Each structure stands twice: as C-alpha cells, then as structure tokens.
Amino acid sequence: MNVVTLIAPPICYQKDGQPIVLDATFPPLGLLYLAAAFERENISVSILDVGAKGLTLAETMAVLETDRPLVVGISAMTPVLQGAVQIAEEIKRTFGDAIRIALGGAHISADPRFIERFPCFDFAITGEGELTFPALVKRVLGGEKIQGLHRGEALQNLDDIPFPARHLLDQSDYQDKSAMIATRGCPFNCYFCSRPAVAKRVRHRSPQNIVTEMKSLCDLNGRYFQFQDDTLTVNRTFTLALCEEIVSQGLKVKWTANTRIDLVDEELVASLSRAGCYTLVFGIESGNQRVREQVIGKRFSNEQILKVMGWCRKYAIDVDGFFMIGHPTETEKEVRETVDFMQRSGFNIVGLSIPTPFPGSNLYEIALQAGVVSNDSIDRFARGELGQGYAGVYPVYVPDSMTREGLEDIRRKALRGFYLRPSYILRRLSKDFRSFSLLKRDLAEGLSYLIRGSSQRSPYRRSFSRRTEASGS
C-alpha cells in the first residue's frame, strides 16, 4: 500500500473505457520530481502513467484498488482535463472519501477557480508542488481533511531538489528516456503561452548538479539527452558555465535544447557544440516580420534567423523550428509567407500549429473578446460536451478573414510539402541508415504525412507536450 499515487491522465477515456492518449514519448518529468520529494520525506509513493501503459478506466481503478492510496495526485494540462475529471469522478464513485484527490499541473495554476467548479477534486495546488504537496499529505496522515486551493511554495535553490525518481517507472514504456531540466521559469510573455501563470522568475540548477545527474543517466539513455527547459540559454553566463562543466568533466554526451533566436551568438553556439549539443529548437512563430514583431512580440528579423542558422551549420548543430499560422490580424498572404519561409530556410524538423487559447495566456483573453471561447468553454470541454478528445475539439483562434478548415488545409499541405521533399527525404535517409530504429521511425512518419498530413508523434508540440509539466505540480 502506498500513501500517494501520482497519475498522468490520458486525454480522455472513450465510451468503451479505452484511453485516447497524449504523447507518451517522454516520462512525466513533473511527477518524477514530485515522487522524489515524497520519498525524501519518507512517504511511500507510486506513479501511474495511464497513457504509457494504455490502461482502460476500469484497469486504472483496479490499480488503485490494489494500492489503496490515501491520496491521489492528478497532474493536468488543459488538453487532458477530460481524462483528469473522468478519473476523479470514477475514484469518487468507487472509493468515496476513502481517497483524497488532489489536482496539480499547468491548468489549475492558470485557472485556479477550476476546483470550485469540479468538486470531484478535494484540493488543488498551484505552481510548484515539491514542498507544499508532501506537507499537505502529512496533514492528511494526521487525520485532517484537506480541501480547497493551496499555493505551491517555489523552490529557491534548485540543487536542493532530489533527482527525479525514475526508478518508479518502467523505462521500457518510453521511446525517449533522456528528458532533463536545468532551469525553471520563463521571463518572456509570448501572447499564446500560459507558462507565466506557473512560473515566471528564472532559477538555475548549478552546472555541477546538472552534470552529476547526466552522469547517473548515461547507462540508461545511451548518452543522449533532451533539455526540456523553455529557454535554456536565457542566462548566457550560466549556459557557458554549463558547457564548460560538461567539457571539463570529459563527459561525452549528445543533447538538444530549446531557446530563442535573440538569445544566442556565435561564441555561445560554438560552446554549445563543444559540449555535445547537436540540435537547437527555436520558436520562430511566423515568417512575416509584422506578425512576429507587432502581434507576437518577438523582435528579431528573418535576417537574424538565417544568421543564427548559419552559425549552427558552421558548428554542426541542427536547427528545428516552431511555427504558427492564424495569429490575430494575420492575413492569408502572411500565412503563405510563413509556409514559404519554413520550407526554404533549411530547418531540420518543423512544427506547425494553429494558435490555441489556453487559460493564463493573453491569447485566451483575445479569444474571449472575439467569441472564439466563452466563459464556460473550459468546463464544457472538461465534461466532454464539446466532443470527445482534444484535436479538432478544443477551440483554436482563427483570424476573421480565414476559416479553421482553410488553416488546417494549409497546415496539412505545408507539412507534406516540407517532409516529403525529395532532398529532405534523402538527407534523412542518409542519417537513418546509421540507425535501424531511426529508419523505422522516419518511414512511419512519412506514411503518416502522406495519409493524414500530420505527424504520428508529438515531441515538438509546445502547446501540450510533457515538457510543460517539468516545473509544475
């Protein structure tokens, strides 16, 4: 029997109980950090990743029947609210008040009154949970019935956090076991992002602490890592120190990271390359200067983008790019400019999405005013009243001059055009013939783009990828 079971829910359960699963490429890093915090307090804990295991709702309840935890903690981003609510309601039907249900994660941090509207959750924690959640569970163990909303206490020294409790999961369930974070928080205010509602002030682990964790994982992941920080290079001094620590320790690793065009220079790119960075992922957002600067608020030019990409090529770093089409006031001509820039600029991998209004973002307020969402849209989505699942169900923002169907058609054709170019296919195959697993993956991807016009996996979907959980409860 565990005192606490932490659950990563699916997008939702279908009528037959089968789960519709969010990308489970990576382990749920946020829950692994929480579990480590419980273990440090000598509180027994387990993790149930419904998506990775493909558990039905009945099978999920059977696991809880066996474990009989006193507290269940469910971590939910907006896209998995249906699944989170279904699990919580089924726990209440099956176990009554014998199990206390806590809600954490990105959505409750951006929409704290959600718990008032869904009484299937007994209490909720906003922000970071490593200090606050174990303290609340101790009160439950003391016989107290914890209720309501609790603000998570932010950790000041990230080196004080124990490494993620990876031993609690079956690592064979995951395609990529290498997820890490070096920082928490993001100082920027991208209009489509709800991250500021979770953690805005940036804090860094020490380079020594990060490298110690990397060393401990080398046998697990073949010395490949993905830093899931929102913006790894936000502090240039820290980034250079991290690279120097990796090099000075003689650590032969390969890794990827996310950052911004205006937060790298040639010296930094060279240092990243020496330390093993082989891919940088940039949020480009638009190929049109007006949209990028005046709507999105990212003040760098197409010329700057191409200059940074040139530095990366010089130091053998691949460049992946995130793009969106359908920004407020964007015209179809400007959308076409983005597609053209995405396809001709030499990106290794691209992601192309339509702006999605999540609570806590400026886009959500814009969408409210435009009538794209209403005051009850979140609740109706969480109850499944808008439809089953997430893709094609949750509202997206569409400019007045365009339609959702038109944007989706442009998106499908743009992705097919990017990934099915003969030059791109030959370049990918030249890399893949060194690895049978990569060859299989890219062949499956190609078929997916031909048939559906989209990817079968989602490692680059910022809006709801698991990396957004890493610094929340």
C-alpha positions as CSV (number, residue, x, y, z in Angstrom):
1,M,0.0,0.0,0.0
2,N,1.3,3.4,-1.0
3,V,0.3,6.6,0.8
4,V,0.3,8.6,-2.5
5,T,-0.4,7.6,-6.1
6,L,0.5,10.2,-8.7
7,I,-1.4,9.9,-12.0
8,A,-0.6,11.2,-15.5
9,P,-4.1,11.1,-17.1
10,P,-4.9,10.4,-20.8
11,I,-6.7,13.0,-23.0
12,C,-9.9,11.2,-22.2
13,Y,-11.5,7.7,-22.0
14,Q,-13.8,6.7,-24.8
15,K,-17.2,5.1,-24.1
16,D,-15.7,1.6,-24.1
17,G,-13.2,2.7,-21.5
18,Q,-10.2,2.8,-23.8
19,P,-7.9,5.8,-23.4
20,I,-7.1,8.4,-26.1
21,V,-3.5,9.0,-25.3
22,L,-1.4,12.2,-25.2
23,D,2.2,11.9,-26.5
24,A,3.9,9.5,-24.1
25,T,7.3,9.7,-25.7
26,F,8.9,11.0,-22.5
27,P,8.3,10.0,-18.9
28,P,6.2,12.6,-16.9
29,L,9.1,14.6,-15.5
30,G,7.0,16.7,-13.2
31,L,5.6,13.7,-11.5
32,L,9.0,12.1,-11.2
33,Y,10.2,15.2,-9.3
34,L,7.2,15.2,-7.1
35,A,7.7,11.5,-6.3
36,A,11.3,12.2,-5.4
37,A,10.1,14.9,-3.0
38,F,7.8,12.4,-1.3
39,E,10.5,9.8,-1.0
40,R,12.7,12.4,0.7
41,E,10.0,12.8,3.3
42,N,9.7,9.0,3.7
43,I,6.2,9.0,2.3
44,S,5.6,5.9,0.1
45,V,4.6,6.9,-3.5
46,S,3.9,5.3,-6.9
47,I,3.3,6.8,-10.3
48,L,0.6,5.6,-12.7
49,D,1.2,6.8,-16.3
50,V,-2.1,5.9,-18.0
51,G,-1.0,6.8,-21.5
52,A,2.3,4.9,-21.4
53,K,0.5,1.8,-20.1
54,G,-2.6,2.2,-22.3
55,L,-4.8,1.5,-19.3
56,T,-8.6,1.5,-19.6
57,L,-10.6,3.3,-16.9
58,A,-11.5,0.0,-15.3
59,E,-7.8,-1.0,-15.2
60,T,-6.9,2.3,-13.7
61,M,-9.4,1.7,-10.9
62,A,-8.1,-1.8,-10.5
63,V,-4.6,-0.5,-9.8
64,L,-5.9,1.9,-7.2
65,E,-7.9,-0.9,-5.7
66,T,-4.7,-2.8,-5.2
67,D,-2.6,0.1,-4.0
68,R,-5.3,1.7,-1.8
69,P,-3.5,5.1,-1.5
70,L,-4.8,7.7,0.9
71,V,-4.2,10.4,-1.6
72,V,-4.2,10.5,-5.4
73,G,-2.5,13.4,-7.1
74,I,-3.5,14.1,-10.7
75,S,-1.4,16.4,-12.9
76,A,-3.3,18.0,-15.7
77,M,-2.6,20.4,-18.5
78,T,-5.6,21.8,-20.3
79,P,-5.7,19.2,-23.1
80,V,-6.1,16.3,-20.6
81,L,-8.8,17.8,-18.4
82,Q,-11.4,15.4,-19.7
83,G,-9.3,12.4,-18.6
84,A,-8.4,14.0,-15.3
85,V,-12.1,14.7,-14.5
86,Q,-13.2,11.2,-15.6
87,I,-10.6,9.6,-13.3
88,A,-11.5,11.8,-10.3
89,E,-15.2,11.2,-10.8
90,E,-14.7,7.4,-11.0
91,I,-12.5,7.4,-7.9
92,K,-15.3,9.2,-6.0
93,R,-17.9,6.7,-7.3
94,T,-15.7,3.7,-6.4
95,F,-13.9,4.7,-3.2
96,G,-15.9,7.6,-1.9
97,D,-14.0,9.8,0.6
98,A,-11.5,7.0,1.4
99,I,-9.2,8.5,-1.2
100,R,-8.5,12.2,-1.2
101,I,-8.0,13.6,-4.7
102,A,-5.5,16.5,-5.4
103,L,-5.2,18.4,-8.7
104,G,-2.0,20.0,-9.8
105,G,-0.2,21.0,-13.0
106,A,-0.4,23.7,-15.6
107,H,-4.2,24.1,-15.9
108,I,-5.1,24.7,-12.2
109,S,-2.2,27.2,-12.0
110,A,-3.7,29.2,-14.8
111,D,-7.4,28.6,-13.8
112,P,-7.4,28.3,-10.0
113,R,-11.2,28.5,-9.7
114,F,-11.5,25.3,-11.7
115,I,-11.6,23.3,-8.5
116,E,-14.6,25.2,-7.3
117,R,-16.5,24.2,-10.4
118,F,-15.4,20.5,-10.2
119,P,-16.0,19.2,-6.7
120,C,-14.7,15.7,-7.7
121,F,-11.3,17.2,-6.7
122,D,-10.9,17.7,-2.9
123,F,-8.0,20.1,-3.1
124,A,-5.6,21.6,-5.6
125,I,-2.0,23.0,-5.7
126,T,-1.0,25.8,-8.0
127,G,2.6,26.4,-9.1
128,E,5.3,24.1,-7.8
129,G,4.4,21.2,-5.6
130,E,7.6,19.6,-4.2
131,L,7.4,21.4,-0.8
132,T,3.7,22.0,-0.5
133,F,2.2,18.7,-1.6
134,P,4.2,16.5,0.9
135,A,3.3,18.9,3.7
136,L,-0.4,18.6,2.9
137,V,-0.2,14.8,2.7
138,K,1.4,14.8,6.2
139,R,-1.7,16.6,7.4
140,V,-3.9,14.0,5.7
141,L,-2.0,11.3,7.5
142,G,-2.7,13.2,10.7
143,G,-6.4,12.8,10.1
144,E,-7.2,16.2,8.5
145,K,-9.5,16.5,5.5
146,I,-7.6,18.9,3.3
147,Q,-9.8,20.9,1.0
148,G,-9.6,23.9,-1.3
149,L,-6.8,25.7,-3.2
150,H,-3.2,25.8,-2.0
151,R,-0.5,27.9,-3.4
152,G,2.7,25.9,-4.0
153,E,5.9,27.2,-2.5
154,A,8.5,27.9,-5.1
155,L,11.9,26.4,-4.5
156,Q,14.7,28.9,-4.4
157,N,17.7,26.6,-4.7
158,L,17.0,24.0,-7.4
159,D,20.0,22.0,-6.3
160,D,18.0,21.1,-3.2
161,I,15.6,19.1,-5.3
162,P,16.4,15.4,-5.4
163,F,16.8,13.9,-8.9
164,P,13.6,12.6,-10.5
165,A,12.5,9.2,-9.1
166,R,12.9,7.4,-12.4
167,H,13.1,4.0,-10.7
168,L,9.3,4.2,-10.1
169,L,8.6,3.8,-13.8
170,D,9.2,1.1,-16.3
171,Q,11.7,2.9,-18.6
172,S,10.9,0.5,-21.5
173,D,7.5,2.2,-21.8
174,Y,9.2,5.3,-23.2
175,Q,10.8,6.0,-26.6
176,D,13.0,8.7,-25.1
177,K,14.3,8.3,-21.6
178,S,16.5,11.4,-21.7
179,A,14.3,14.3,-20.5
180,M,16.0,16.7,-18.1
181,I,15.6,20.3,-17.0
182,A,18.3,22.8,-16.0
183,T,16.1,25.8,-15.2
184,R,12.6,26.7,-14.1
185,G,10.6,29.7,-15.1
186,C,10.5,31.9,-18.2
187,P,10.8,35.7,-18.2
188,F,9.0,36.2,-21.5
189,N,5.3,36.9,-22.2
190,C,4.6,35.2,-25.5
191,Y,0.9,36.0,-26.1
192,F,-0.1,32.4,-26.8
193,C,1.7,30.9,-23.7
194,S,0.3,30.2,-20.3
195,R,3.7,29.5,-18.7
196,P,3.8,32.8,-16.7
197,A,0.9,31.5,-14.7
198,V,3.0,28.6,-13.5
199,A,6.5,30.1,-13.0
200,K,7.9,33.3,-14.3
201,R,11.1,34.0,-12.3
202,V,14.0,32.0,-13.8
203,R,16.1,29.9,-11.5
204,H,19.0,27.7,-12.4
205,R,20.5,24.4,-11.1
206,S,24.2,24.6,-10.7
207,P,26.3,23.2,-13.7
208,Q,27.8,20.7,-11.3
209,N,24.4,19.4,-10.2
210,I,23.2,19.0,-13.8
211,V,26.3,17.1,-14.9
212,T,26.1,14.8,-11.9
213,E,22.6,13.8,-13.0
214,M,23.7,13.4,-16.6
215,K,26.5,11.0,-15.5
216,S,24.0,9.0,-13.5
217,L,21.8,8.5,-16.6
218,C,24.4,7.7,-19.2
219,D,23.8,3.9,-19.0
220,L,20.0,4.4,-19.3
221,N,19.8,6.6,-22.4
222,G,22.9,5.9,-24.5
223,R,24.3,9.3,-23.5
224,Y,21.6,11.3,-25.4
225,F,19.7,14.0,-23.5
226,Q,16.9,16.5,-24.2
227,F,16.8,19.6,-22.1
228,Q,13.1,20.5,-21.8
229,D,13.6,24.0,-20.4
230,D,11.5,26.6,-22.1
231,T,14.6,28.7,-22.9
232,L,17.9,27.0,-21.9
233,T,20.2,30.0,-22.9
234,V,18.2,32.7,-21.2
235,N,21.2,33.4,-19.0
236,R,24.3,33.4,-21.2
237,T,26.8,33.2,-18.2
238,F,25.0,30.1,-16.9
239,T,24.9,28.4,-20.3
240,L,28.6,29.0,-20.9
241,A,29.4,27.6,-17.4
242,L,27.2,24.5,-18.1
243,C,29.1,23.9,-21.3
244,E,32.4,24.3,-19.6
245,E,31.4,21.9,-16.9
246,I,30.4,19.2,-19.4
247,V,33.7,19.6,-21.3
248,S,35.9,19.8,-18.2
249,Q,34.4,16.6,-16.8
250,G,35.2,14.8,-20.1
251,L,31.5,13.9,-20.5
252,K,30.9,12.6,-24.0
253,V,27.2,13.2,-24.5
254,K,24.8,14.4,-27.1
255,W,21.9,16.7,-26.3
256,T,19.2,19.0,-27.6
257,A,17.7,22.2,-26.1
258,N,15.0,24.9,-26.7
259,T,15.9,28.6,-27.0
260,R,15.2,31.9,-28.8
261,I,16.9,33.4,-31.8
262,D,17.8,36.6,-29.9
263,L,19.5,34.6,-27.1
264,V,22.4,33.0,-28.9
265,D,25.5,34.4,-30.6
266,E,28.4,32.7,-32.4
267,E,30.6,32.2,-29.4
268,L,27.7,30.6,-27.5
269,V,26.8,28.3,-30.4
270,A,30.4,27.2,-30.6
271,S,30.4,26.4,-26.9
272,L,27.2,24.5,-27.1
273,S,28.6,22.4,-29.9
274,R,31.8,21.6,-28.0
275,A,29.7,20.4,-25.0
276,G,27.7,18.0,-27.2
277,C,24.6,20.0,-28.3
278,Y,23.6,18.7,-31.7
279,T,20.1,20.2,-32.1
280,L,18.7,23.6,-31.1
281,V,14.9,24.2,-31.3
282,F,13.7,27.8,-31.9
283,G,10.3,29.4,-31.6
284,I,10.1,31.3,-34.9
285,E,6.3,31.6,-34.9
286,S,6.0,33.5,-38.2
287,G,7.9,34.1,-41.3
288,N,6.3,37.6,-41.6
289,Q,8.1,40.4,-39.9
290,R,5.0,42.4,-39.0
291,V,3.2,39.5,-37.4
292,R,6.3,38.4,-35.5
293,E,7.1,41.8,-34.1
294,Q,3.7,43.5,-33.7
295,V,1.5,40.6,-32.8
296,I,3.7,38.0,-31.2
297,G,6.2,40.4,-29.7
298,K,9.4,38.6,-30.8
299,R,11.7,41.4,-32.2
300,F,14.1,39.6,-34.4
301,S,14.3,39.7,-38.2
302,N,14.4,37.0,-40.9
303,E,18.0,38.0,-41.5
304,Q,18.8,37.3,-37.8
305,I,17.2,33.9,-38.1
306,L,19.2,33.0,-41.1
307,K,22.4,34.3,-39.5
308,V,21.8,32.1,-36.4
309,M,21.1,29.1,-38.6
310,G,24.4,29.8,-40.4
311,W,26.3,29.7,-37.1
312,C,24.6,26.4,-36.2
313,R,25.5,24.8,-39.5
314,K,29.1,26.0,-39.1
315,Y,29.3,24.2,-35.7
316,A,27.3,21.1,-36.8
317,I,24.1,21.8,-34.9
318,D,20.8,21.0,-36.5
319,V,18.1,23.7,-36.3
320,D,14.4,22.8,-35.6
321,G,11.7,25.4,-35.8
322,F,8.2,26.1,-34.3
323,F,5.8,28.0,-36.4
324,M,2.1,29.0,-36.1
325,I,-0.4,30.2,-38.6
326,G,-3.6,32.0,-37.8
327,H,-2.4,34.8,-35.5
328,P,-4.7,37.7,-34.7
329,T,-4.9,40.1,-37.7
330,E,-2.8,37.7,-39.8
331,T,-3.8,37.6,-43.5
332,E,-3.7,34.6,-45.8
333,K,-0.8,36.3,-47.7
334,E,1.2,36.5,-44.4
335,V,0.3,32.8,-43.6
336,R,1.7,31.9,-47.0
337,E,4.9,33.8,-46.2
338,T,5.4,31.7,-43.1
339,V,4.9,28.5,-45.0
340,D,7.4,29.7,-47.7
341,F,10.0,30.7,-45.1
342,M,9.6,27.4,-43.2
343,Q,10.1,25.4,-46.3
344,R,13.1,27.2,-47.9
345,S,15.2,28.1,-44.9
346,G,16.9,24.8,-44.2
347,F,15.3,23.6,-40.9
348,N,15.9,20.1,-39.9
349,I,12.4,19.5,-38.3
350,V,9.5,21.8,-38.1
351,G,6.3,22.1,-36.1
352,L,3.3,24.0,-37.5
353,S,0.3,24.7,-35.4
354,I,-2.7,27.0,-35.1
355,P,-2.8,29.3,-32.0
356,T,-4.7,27.7,-29.2
357,P,-6.2,29.8,-26.4
358,F,-5.3,28.3,-23.1
359,P,-6.3,30.0,-19.8
360,G,-3.5,32.2,-18.4
361,S,-2.4,33.4,-21.9
362,N,-3.1,36.7,-23.5
363,L,-4.5,34.8,-26.4
364,Y,-7.2,33.4,-24.2
365,E,-8.4,37.0,-23.4
366,I,-8.2,37.9,-27.1
367,A,-10.3,34.8,-27.9
368,L,-12.8,35.6,-25.2
369,Q,-13.3,39.1,-26.7
370,A,-13.6,37.6,-30.2
371,G,-16.1,34.9,-29.1
372,V,-13.8,32.1,-30.0
373,V,-14.2,30.8,-26.4
374,S,-16.8,31.7,-23.8
375,N,-16.7,31.7,-20.1
376,D,-18.0,28.2,-19.9
377,S,-15.8,26.7,-22.7
378,I,-13.3,25.1,-20.4
379,D,-15.9,23.5,-18.3
380,R,-17.8,22.2,-21.3
381,F,-14.5,20.8,-22.7
382,A,-13.6,19.2,-19.4
383,R,-17.0,17.5,-19.2
384,G,-16.7,16.3,-22.8
385,E,-19.6,18.4,-24.0
386,L,-17.6,19.9,-26.9
387,G,-16.7,16.4,-28.1
388,Q,-14.5,13.5,-27.2
389,G,-10.8,14.1,-27.3
390,Y,-8.7,17.2,-27.9
391,A,-7.6,17.5,-31.5
392,G,-10.4,19.1,-33.5
393,V,-12.4,19.6,-30.4
394,Y,-10.7,22.3,-28.3
395,P,-11.1,25.8,-29.8
396,V,-8.4,27.4,-31.9
397,Y,-8.0,31.0,-32.8
398,V,-8.8,31.9,-36.4
399,P,-8.5,35.4,-37.9
400,D,-11.7,37.0,-39.3
401,S,-10.5,36.7,-42.9
402,M,-10.0,32.9,-42.7
403,T,-11.6,29.6,-41.6
404,R,-10.4,26.8,-39.4
405,E,-10.9,24.4,-42.3
406,G,-8.8,26.6,-44.5
407,L,-6.0,26.9,-42.0
408,E,-6.0,23.2,-41.4
409,D,-5.8,22.6,-45.1
410,I,-2.8,24.9,-45.4
411,R,-1.1,23.3,-42.4
412,R,-1.5,19.8,-43.8
413,K,-0.2,20.7,-47.3
414,A,2.7,22.7,-45.7
415,L,3.8,19.8,-43.6
416,R,3.5,17.4,-46.5
417,G,5.5,19.8,-48.7
418,F,8.2,20.1,-46.1
419,Y,8.7,16.5,-45.1
420,L,8.0,14.9,-48.5
421,R,10.6,16.9,-50.5
422,P,13.0,14.5,-52.2
423,S,16.0,16.5,-50.9
424,Y,14.7,16.2,-47.3
425,I,13.9,12.5,-47.6
426,L,17.4,11.8,-49.0
427,R,19.0,13.8,-46.2
428,R,17.0,12.0,-43.5
429,L,17.8,8.6,-45.0
430,S,21.5,9.3,-45.1
431,K,21.3,9.8,-41.3
432,D,18.9,6.9,-40.7
433,F,20.9,4.2,-42.4
434,R,23.2,4.5,-39.4
435,S,20.3,3.5,-37.1
436,F,17.6,0.9,-37.8
437,S,15.3,2.4,-35.2
438,L,15.5,5.9,-36.7
439,L,14.9,4.4,-40.2
440,K,11.7,2.7,-39.0
441,R,10.5,5.9,-37.2
442,D,11.0,8.1,-40.2
443,L,9.4,5.6,-42.6
444,A,6.3,5.6,-40.3
445,E,6.4,9.4,-40.2
446,G,6.4,9.6,-44.0
447,L,3.4,7.3,-44.2
448,S,1.6,9.4,-41.6
449,Y,2.2,12.6,-43.6
450,L,1.1,11.0,-46.8
451,I,-2.1,9.7,-45.3
452,R,-3.0,12.3,-42.6
453,G,-0.9,15.3,-43.4
454,S,0.4,15.3,-39.8
455,S,2.8,13.5,-37.5
456,Q,2.1,10.3,-35.6
457,R,4.1,11.6,-32.7
458,S,4.4,14.9,-31.0
459,P,7.8,15.7,-29.5
460,Y,7.6,19.2,-30.8
461,R,4.1,20.2,-29.8
462,R,4.8,23.0,-27.4
463,S,1.2,23.7,-26.6
464,F,0.7,20.5,-24.7
465,S,3.9,18.5,-24.7
466,R,5.0,16.9,-21.5
467,R,7.9,19.3,-21.1
468,T,5.4,21.9,-19.8
469,E,4.9,19.7,-16.7
470,A,8.5,19.8,-15.6
471,S,8.4,22.7,-13.3
472,G,4.8,22.4,-12.1
473,S,2.9,20.1,-9.7
